[in-house]
């Protein structure tokens, strides 16, 4: 099923195809909705209780309200999703810029649904991940666009995004999709260091 994310600059619907195991990479500047979009897709995925998600995020507490056990990317030390049934697993890495290629090799690329987020730029240059077939969506905002985004909205590409990135204006999301703050998380979903 194709889950709508937003609209391309030429007015076409853009989405995430949950029927394929082709990875989705969301790139964009800070505040463009990468985490919000990834949370929306994860929440949609988890609406089917037979499915589950493995989430690796720099701020795991932002994911604490979802039915998953988020971990920091440093904890990605073993292959993910090997023991998962077909079509039951979603793997999300919120800010793949924190991972080197050895840790990315633990992801079930092409075997399970995978969503990655990145700021783009030098952190993606020469990454082995980009040698695979991957859907890359660049998130932009039409209001308050900086010069680079204004050029994208006029149909130009960005040099700091992978070749073939499709520019997308994300749909508005509701409060359930915004990152969770630790005071909103269910009890026991985060711990305080003492």
VOPAGU-2260 file (C-alpha; in pm, 1 decimal, decimal comma):
REM VOPAGU-2260
SITE   aa  ch    i         X         Y         Z
SITE  UNK   A    0       0,0       0,0       0,0
SITE  UNK   A    1     122,7     348,6     -79,4
SITE  UNK   A    2     103,3     575,7     226,0
SITE  UNK   A    3      89,5     942,9     128,3
SITE  UNK   A    4     362,2    1168,7     266,6
SITE  UNK   A    5     312,8    1488,0      70,5
SITE  UNK   A    6     315,7    1646,4    -273,2
SITE  UNK   A    7     598,4    1684,5    -522,8
SITE  UNK   A    8     672,9    2032,9    -651,9
SITE  UNK   A    9     487,3    1947,3    -974,0
SITE  UNK   A   10     171,0    1853,0    -780,7
SITE  UNK   A   11     197,5    1471,7    -776,8
SITE  UNK   A   12     128,2    1267,6    -463,4
SITE  UNK   A   13     440,7    1129,2    -295,5
SITE  UNK   A   14     435,8     834,4     -61,4
SITE  UNK   A   15     595,9     528,1      92,1
SITE  UNK   A   16     517,3     195,4     -71,7
SITE  UNK   A   17     479,5     -58,0     209,0
SITE  UNK   A   18     454,9    -353,2     -33,5
SITE  UNK   A   19     821,5    -339,3    -128,6
SITE  UNK   A   20    1136,4    -364,8      78,0
SITE  UNK   A   21    1293,7     -73,1    -109,3
SITE  UNK   A   22    1444,5     161,5     154,1
SITE  UNK   A   23    1312,7     516,1     195,4
SITE  UNK   A   24    1558,8     796,2     269,9
SITE  UNK   A   25    1415,4    1128,3     390,5
SITE  UNK   A   26    1660,2    1418,1     355,6
SITE  UNK   A   27    1619,5    1783,2     442,8
SITE  UNK   A   28    1734,1    2068,5     655,7
SITE  UNK   A   29    1657,1    2091,8    1026,5
SITE  UNK   A   30    1287,6    2143,3    1095,2
SITE  UNK   A   31    1161,4    2016,0     760,7
SITE  UNK   A   32     970,7    1718,8     903,3
SITE  UNK   A   33    1201,0    1417,6     865,5
SITE  UNK   A   34    1133,7    1280,3    1215,3
SITE  UNK   A   35     767,1    1377,7    1202,5
SITE  UNK   A   36     720,7    1199,8     869,1
SITE  UNK   A   37     910,1     891,6     991,2
SITE  UNK   A   38     694,8     884,6    1307,6
SITE  UNK   A   39     377,1     916,4    1099,0
SITE  UNK   A   40     479,5     619,3     882,2
SITE  UNK   A   41     580,6     416,7    1188,4
SITE  UNK   A   42     252,2     489,8    1364,6
SITE  UNK   A   43      66,5     387,1    1048,3
SITE  UNK   A   44     273,0      64,5    1031,5
SITE  UNK   A   45     208,6     -20,1    1396,4
SITE  UNK   A   46    -168,5      25,2    1357,7
SITE  UNK   A   47    -162,1    -338,1    1242,4
SITE  UNK   A   48     -87,6    -518,5    1569,4
SITE  UNK   A   49      74,5    -811,4    1387,0
SITE  UNK   A   50     358,5    -580,1    1285,0
SITE  UNK   A   51     638,1    -425,1    1488,4
SITE  UNK   A   52     914,7    -167,5    1449,7
SITE  UNK   A   53    1280,4    -139,1    1541,3
SITE  UNK   A   54    1365,2     229,9    1594,2
SITE  UNK   A   55    1714,0     376,8    1630,1
SITE  UNK   A   56    1713,5     749,3    1708,6
SITE  UNK   A   57    1947,3    1006,8    1854,9
SITE  UNK   A   58    1663,3    1107,2    2087,9
SITE  UNK   A   59    1483,9     777,1    2170,1
SITE  UNK   A   60    1243,9     959,9    2403,2
SITE  UNK   A   61    1090,7    1128,2    2095,6
SITE  UNK   A   62     959,0     784,1    1999,2
SITE  UNK   A   63     856,4     663,1    2346,7
SITE  UNK   A   64     483,6     702,1    2287,2
SITE  UNK   A   65     481,5     450,5    2001,1
SITE  UNK   A   66     447,3      73,8    2042,9
SITE  UNK   A   67     818,9       2,3    1997,4
SITE  UNK   A   68    1137,7      10,3    2201,0
SITE  UNK   A   69    1350,7     290,9    2057,5
SITE  UNK   A   70    1724,8     274,0    2100,9
SITE  UNK   A   71    2018,3     506,2    2034,0
SITE  UNK   A   72    2204,0     434,7    1703,5
SITE  UNK   A   73    2511,9     332,6    1907,5
SITE  UNK   A   74    2312,8      24,8    2011,1
SITE  UNK   A   75    2291,4     -98,0    1652,8
SITE  UNK   A   76    2555,5    -365,8    1701,5
SITE  UNK   A   77    2392,9    -675,9    1550,1
SITE  UNK   A   78    2185,6    -753,7    1241,0
SITE  UNK   A   79    1827,6    -628,4    1275,8
SITE  UNK   A   80    1516,3    -814,0    1167,4
SITE  UNK   A   81    1669,0   -1157,5    1103,7
SITE  UNK   A   82    1420,4   -1332,4    1329,1
SITE  UNK   A   83    1120,7   -1129,8    1209,5
SITE  UNK   A   84     846,4   -1282,7     999,1
SITE  UNK   A   85     804,7   -1168,2     638,1
SITE  UNK   A   86     621,7    -837,3     609,8
SITE  UNK   A   87     605,8    -785,7     986,9
SITE  UNK   A   88     910,7    -566,6    1044,1
SITE  UNK   A   89     982,3    -196,1     992,9
SITE  UNK   A   90    1326,5     -55,3    1075,3
SITE  UNK   A   91    1368,0     319,0    1128,1
SITE  UNK   A   92    1696,9     503,5    1171,5
SITE  UNK   A   93    1628,2     863,9    1262,9
SITE  UNK   A   94    1948,7    1048,2    1166,8
SITE  UNK   A   95    2156,9     792,6     982,7
SITE  UNK   A   96    2436,0    1052,0     974,5
SITE  UNK   A   97    2536,1     911,9    1315,8
SITE  UNK   A   98    2606,9     566,0    1170,0
SITE  UNK   A   99    2913,4     452,6     983,3
SITE  UNK   A  100    2883,8     202,3     699,3
SITE  UNK   A  101    2970,7     -92,2     925,9
SITE  UNK   A  102    2659,2     -24,9    1136,7
SITE  UNK   A  103    2443,3      37,4     829,6
SITE  UNK   A  104    2537,9    -313,1     714,1
SITE  UNK   A  105    2331,2    -445,2    1010,1
SITE  UNK   A  106    2011,5    -302,6     857,4
SITE  UNK   A  107    1783,1    -540,8     665,5
SITE  UNK   A  108    1802,5    -338,1     344,9
SITE  UNK   A  109    1593,3    -501,7      70,3
SITE  UNK   A  110    1469,5    -768,2     319,2
SITE  UNK   A  111    1241,2    -553,4     537,7
SITE  UNK   A  112    1088,6    -209,4     515,9
SITE  UNK   A  113    1345,3      52,0     614,3
SITE  UNK   A  114    1312,1     427,6     670,8
SITE  UNK   A  115    1619,1     644,6     714,3
SITE  UNK   A  116    1650,3    1017,9     779,5
SITE  UNK   A  117    1948,6    1242,0     706,0
SITE  UNK   A  118    2041,7    1605,9     684,3
SITE  UNK   A  119    2212,5    1531,0     351,5
SITE  UNK   A  120    2534,0    1702,4     255,8
SITE  UNK   A  121    2876,9    1556,4     322,1
SITE  UNK   A  122    2739,2    1290,7     556,5
SITE  UNK   A  123    2593,5    1108,9     253,5
SITE  UNK   A  124    2883,3    1156,4      12,7
SITE  UNK   A  125    3029,8     821,1     -87,9
SITE  UNK   A  126    2803,7     614,1     138,4
SITE  UNK   A  127    2772,1     249,2      33,7
SITE  UNK   A  128    2400,2     268,7     111,4
SITE  UNK   A  129    2346,2     491,7    -190,9
SITE  UNK   A  130    2483,2     220,6    -420,5
SITE  UNK   A  131    2159,4      27,0    -356,5
SITE  UNK   A  132    1824,0     106,2    -507,9
SITE  UNK   A  133    1669,3     350,8    -266,9
SITE  UNK   A  134    1380,6     598,3    -277,8
SITE  UNK   A  135    1505,1     938,1    -168,6
SITE  UNK   A  136    1264,3    1219,8     -84,2
SITE  UNK   A  137    1389,0    1570,5      -4,6
SITE  UNK   A  138    1155,4    1755,9     229,6
SITE  UNK   A  139    1107,3    2129,1     166,2
SITE  UNK   A  140     880,9    2401,3     299,9
SITE  UNK   A  141     724,8    2647,8      57,9
SITE  UNK   A  142     685,6    2913,4     326,9
SITE  UNK   A  143    1002,4    3081,2     451,4
SITE  UNK   A  144    1211,8    2890,6     197,3
SITE  UNK   A  145    1582,5    2965,4     206,6
SITE  UNK   A  146    1758,2    3023,2    -129,6
SITE  UNK   A  147    1843,0    2652,6    -172,4
SITE  UNK   A  148    1482,5    2548,8    -109,9
SITE  UNK   A  149    1349,4    2825,4    -333,6
SITE  UNK   A  150    1562,0    2682,2    -615,5
SITE  UNK   A  151    1423,9    2332,5    -544,5
SITE  UNK   A  152    1069,4    2468,6    -555,8
SITE  UNK   A  153    1157,7    2614,9    -897,4
SITE  UNK   A  154    1257,0    2269,5   -1019,8
SITE  UNK   A  155    1633,4    2264,5    -957,5
SITE  UNK   A  156    1809,5    1989,2    -765,2
SITE  UNK   A  157    2029,2    2035,0    -460,0
SITE  UNK   A  158    2395,1    1946,2    -470,3
SITE  UNK   A  159    2385,5    1828,1    -108,4
SITE  UNK   A  160    2115,5    1567,8    -182,4
SITE  UNK   A  161    2173,7    1232,2    -353,1
SITE  UNK   A  162    2118,5    1220,3    -728,8
SITE  UNK   A  163    1757,9    1135,2    -809,9
SITE  UNK   A  164    1610,9    1286,6    -492,3
SITE  UNK   A  165    1249,4    1391,2    -541,0
SITE  UNK   A  166    1155,3    1718,3    -367,4
SITE  UNK   A  167     840,2    1683,2    -157,0
SITE  UNK   A  168     631,9    1933,8      36,0
SITE  UNK   A  169     517,7    1723,9     336,0
SITE  UNK   A  170     150,7    1712,8     428,1
SITE  UNK   A  171      53,3    1881,2     753,9
SITE  UNK   A  172      63,6    1635,3    1041,7
SITE  UNK   A  173    -124,5    1626,0    1369,3
SITE  UNK   A  174      15,5    1641,3    1721,1
SITE  UNK   A  175      36,8    1259,9    1745,6
SITE  UNK   A  176     304,6    1262,6    1475,4
SITE  UNK   A  177     526,5    1526,6    1632,0
SITE  UNK   A  178     821,8    1399,7    1835,9
SITE  UNK   A  179     724,4    1301,5    2188,2
SITE  UNK   A  180     882,5    1494,1    2474,7
SITE  UNK   A  181     984,4    1290,7    2776,6
SITE  UNK   A  182     712,6    1443,2    2994,6
SITE  UNK   A  183     456,7    1311,8    2741,9
SITE  UNK   A  184     599,9     960,3    2731,6
SITE  UNK   A  185     424,5     673,4    2911,2
SITE  UNK   A  186     561,5     595,6    3257,5
SITE  UNK   A  187     879,1     389,5    3247,1
SITE  UNK   A  188     951,3     472,9    2880,9
SITE  UNK   A  189    1263,4     669,1    2971,4
SITE  UNK   A  190    1507,3     668,2    3257,0
SITE  UNK   A  191    1689,4     940,3    3442,4
SITE  UNK   A  192    2066,4     903,7    3481,3
SITE  UNK   A  193    2175,8     940,3    3843,0
